[in-house]
Amino acid sequence: IMDDQKPMDFKEFQELTGAKRVSMARPDDLQEQLGSHAGVVSPFGLMNSEEHNIKVYFDQDMLAEDPILTFHPNVNTHTIFIKTTDLMKFIKEQGYAPEIIDL
């Protein structure tokens, strides 16, 4: 999870996380894994993941800038403003251990 204004360096992400062949998720995978589609993906989709096979990473810059973050609530017609601490609590309650990395 990173600021939408920051470009994603897939090679750097792979080096930081040890992930292999990183790419943007296909629409079918987004729907199956998160119950979402491109343009609406947010941490709130984690509650739709039945397999819990998703790793959650935050770019540290995003967390350092503001204690309030904004996300779509699985639809792009609304926006939720949420404290960073509350978002982390939500993610952990969904069964995930978010990692903070420096992209």
Stockholm file with secondary structure:
# STOCKHOLM 1.0

chainA/1-103         IMDDQKPMDFKEFQELTGAKRVSMARPDDLQEQLGSHAGVVSPFGLMNSEEHNIKVYFDQDMLAEDPILTFHPNVNTHTIFIKTTDLMKFIKEQGYAPEIIDL
#=GR chainA/1-103 SS CCCTTSCCCHHHHHHHHCCSSCCCCCHHHHHHHHSCCTTCCCGGGGGGCSSCCCCCEEEHHHHHHCSEEEECSSSTTCCEEEEHHHHHHHHHHTTCCCEEECC
#=GC SS_cons         CCCTTSCCCHHHHHHHHCCSSCCCCCHHHHHHHHSCCTTCCCGGGGGGCSSCCCCCEEEHHHHHHCSEEEECSSSTTCCEEEEHHHHHHHHHHTTCCCEEECC
//
